[in-house]
Amino acid sequence: MFPHLAQELEGGDSRVAIDSVRSNLQNEEKTSSRKFASYIPDVIDFLRRCDTEQQAEEIICYLEGRGEISLDYAKRLKEQLKKKGVRSFGSKKEEDYYLKKDGS
């Protein structure tokens, strides 16, 4: 099922650590409510800032084109986007989201 997994893990060439695809609205805030010092947003964080499906698709294509997410992961994100909509990735992150959540 994953013919190159050992080679990829041992090679150290991975560019992005993927924690999960968040599609459970009840748990999504628990996952992202940690302190944000030195936090690097992932694709889901960017998708949660989008207002439209078109914006979300552009984000996915951009990160895929830069090699920051894999073709397979991009495909799964696009499928979720088409089937469940942009809010299936979580509630909208407004401006200063991280400052407000961090208590700053």
Secondary structure, 3 states (H helix, E strand, C coil): CCCCHHHHHHHCCCCCCCCCCCCCHHHHHHHHCCCCCCCCCCHHHHHCCCCCHHHHHHHHHHHHHCCCCCHHHHHHHHHHHHHHCHHHHCCCCCCCHHHHHHCC
